């Protein structure tokens, strides 16, 4: 086992601080909870996934706004009735407000979103 802070597997970054064996790394990648292809983040913001390739996502927010970001996998915990049900869960994180400008960007066209992917890849 080795102690790591960033783990890179097939262009997927897993931001965790843990002791992970090689077999566990493979297990993580195979058991990641994926993002929904369509969801409402707030009553007026309906997000639809319009692009997902090589660890990059583009979500259309409305007719003139797109959010583009690189896949970021985080460790999470599932609670049921206030008790931990599962502790070894991993999911793709949708960027929060503070992530925009760091590893996620909001742009006004699909073409601009593709330009960001090309530039950052």
C-alpha positions in Angstrom: 0.0 0.0 0.0 1.1 3.5 -0.7 0.2 6.9 0.8 -1.0 9.3 -1.9 -2.6 12.7 -2.2 -3.5 12.7 -5.9 -4.2 9.6 -7.9 -4.3 9.7 -11.7 -5.9 6.8 -13.5 -6.8 7.1 -17.2 -7.1 10.9 -17.0 -9.3 10.8 -14.0 -8.1 12.6 -10.9 -9.2 11.4 -7.5 -8.7 14.0 -4.8 -8.3 11.9 -1.7 -5.8 11.4 1.1 -5.8 7.7 1.8 -3.9 4.4 1.7 -4.9 2.8 -1.5 -3.7 -0.5 -2.9 -3.5 -1.2 -6.6 -6.6 -3.4 -6.5 -8.5 -0.7 -4.7 -7.6 1.9 -7.4 -9.2 -0.3 -10.0 -12.2 -0.8 -7.8 -12.7 2.9 -7.4 -12.7 3.6 -11.1 -15.2 0.8 -11.7 -17.5 2.0 -8.9 -17.7 5.8 -9.4 -21.1 7.4 -9.2 -21.5 9.3 -12.5 -23.1 12.7 -13.0 -26.7 12.9 -14.1 -27.2 13.9 -17.7 -30.0 16.3 -16.7 -30.9 18.0 -13.5 -32.1 21.2 -11.9 -29.6 23.0 -9.7 -32.0 25.8 -8.8 -35.6 26.4 -9.9 -34.4 28.6 -12.8 -31.3 26.6 -13.8 -32.0 23.4 -15.8 -28.7 21.7 -16.7 -28.4 19.3 -19.6 -25.2 17.4 -20.4 -24.3 18.1 -24.1 -20.8 16.8 -24.1 -18.8 14.1 -22.2 -15.5 12.8 -23.6 -12.0 12.1 -22.2 -12.9 13.3 -18.8 -14.4 16.6 -19.9 -18.1 17.7 -19.5 -20.1 20.5 -21.0 -23.6 21.3 -19.5 -26.0 23.6 -21.2 -27.6 25.8 -18.5 -29.9 27.9 -20.8 -29.9 29.2 -24.4 -26.7 31.3 -23.9 -24.8 29.7 -21.0 -22.6 26.6 -20.8 -20.5 25.2 -18.0 -17.4 23.3 -18.9 -15.2 21.3 -16.5 -12.7 18.5 -16.2 -13.8 15.4 -14.3 -13.1 15.5 -10.6 -13.7 12.4 -8.6 -14.1 12.8 -4.8 -14.6 10.4 -2.0 -18.0 10.6 -0.3 -20.0 9.0 2.4 -23.6 7.8 2.3 -25.8 8.3 5.4 -29.1 6.6 6.2 -31.0 7.8 9.3 -27.9 9.7 10.5 -25.6 6.6 10.4 -22.9 5.8 7.8 -24.3 3.3 5.3 -21.2 3.2 3.0 -17.9 5.0 3.5 -16.0 3.9 0.4 -18.1 5.7 -2.3 -16.7 7.9 -5.0 -18.5 10.3 -7.3 -17.9 12.8 -10.0 -18.2 16.2 -8.5 -20.2 18.9 -10.2 -18.3 22.2 -9.6 -19.5 24.6 -6.9 -19.4 28.3 -7.2 -15.9 28.6 -5.9 -14.6 26.1 -8.5 -15.4 28.3 -11.5 -12.3 30.0 -12.8 -10.1 27.2 -11.2 -11.2 23.9 -12.8 -14.5 24.9 -14.3 -15.6 27.7 -16.5 -18.9 29.3 -17.5 -19.1 30.5 -21.1 -21.7 31.9 -23.5 -21.3 29.5 -26.4 -20.8 25.8 -27.0 -17.9 26.6 -29.4 -16.2 28.6 -26.6 -16.6 25.6 -24.2 -14.9 23.3 -26.8 -12.1 25.9 -27.1 -11.5 25.6 -23.4 -11.3 21.9 -23.6 -8.8 22.1 -26.5 -6.7 24.7 -24.7 -6.7 22.9 -21.3 -6.2 19.4 -22.5 
